[in-house]
Each structure stands twice: as structure tokens, then as C-alpha cells.
């Protein structure tokens, strides 16, 4: 843990020594009374916690914020359900990169059994996003949504939402992701203002029906080269490339 996260209700209460966070503080960080550790409120402020006392039952600490926490980037990702073991890594990675929201969706070519995996349950998937945020030393965790179809997922977004909409596609790409006109030299402020909505399909990609749904919803079909990537790899690479345009 690069930062220990607490809910707003937990931050002013002693931490039970049986809690995994307490185990990390005592056995990994080797903290003692009077020591400090980096802490934050989930989706809130970050700072330092000072240990006031340690008993067999709990750790008493005092939290003092020193920042609003690392802000998330205005990048929302639509991701077709991958294999459960890939989903675990994928969610951690995109959260550590700093995306603001993830919409997991079933797709026509995706394996339907993946949706029944315990990792695909909202609570477990959100836990992976939180792990990624902790890795990045961020108190802010991406929002998570789960949809039963791409059509349902796209219906979540308003037609008036003016974000740049991109869908990765190896079959009928209009251009390379980095060749989009919106990714010009002066794109940083524009992207930060408008935000980006990026869609990545399941392992077998999109069907023609789904491509048409994406195009009708204002998405530009883009490629990232001739090689076919795993969903987790494509999602992480795409997120990294888009975020780099928001930073330069």
C-alpha cells in the first residue's frame, strides 16, 4: 500500500488490528506509536496519519490532510468483459493510470460466462479499482458501472455530452488513434475540458451491429497498429496514450 485509504466514517475512528490495513501498517511498514503513514479519504483529501496509540484491539490515529488528492483524468472507459484473471489486472492498471470511470459491458462476441465470475460482481471489481488507486498513491477511485449490453451502456451517455468519443477497432479503423485531428499540438486544454470516452471491445472485438451502434453514438473507429492485443493490453495502452495527450 502506497497510501492507506479510509471511508469518511472510518477516518476519525480507531482501526481494528484485525483489519488488513492495520496488518500492513504494523507488519509491513513497521510503524509504532508516534510514527506517521500516508493516508487518505476515499474520493477525498490525502495527507498524513499520526499513530496515537496501539493496543491489541486497535490503532488510534489522527489524520491531517495536506492536499485534495491526485485528481483523476476526464477519461471514461467502456470495456468489453475480458477473462476474469485479465479483468483483475486491467482494473488495477487503468485505475493506477487515473481514469475517472470504467463501464464494463457484455458484448455480442464476448464470453457470457465471464459476467457470472465473482470478480465481475460490482463490489469485487470496485475493490480492484481501489487497489490500483492505492498503487498510484491516489485517494480518488474511479467510478464503476456494469452493463448487460453495449446498447444499454451507450444509453447511459447523453447525446449532448460533447466528449471526444473513440472506439478501438482492428477491422474497420478510420485512422490510427494518435492521428486523430483532435490530438494536435494544442489538444491538452481541449481534452481536459471536454473529456474523452474510449471504448474497447472484448477479446473477439466488435460485431458490425456494435460498430454501427458506436458510430451512430458519435464514436470514431481507431486502430493502434496491425497487431491484435488482449483487451487488458489494449485498454492500458490506449488509456496511457490518451492521458499523455492530456499531460503534454
Beta strands, then each sheet from edge to edge (+ up, - down):
strand 1: 4-6
strand 2: 15-16
strand 3: 36-41
strand 4: 46-54
strand 5: 58-67
strand 6: 73-80
strand 7: 99-105
strand 8: 143-147
strand 9: 164-168
strand 10: 175-176
strand 11: 196-200
strand 12: 220-223
sheet 1: 1+ 3+ 4- 5+ 2-
sheet 2: 8+ 7+ 6+ 11+ 9+ 12+ 10+
end
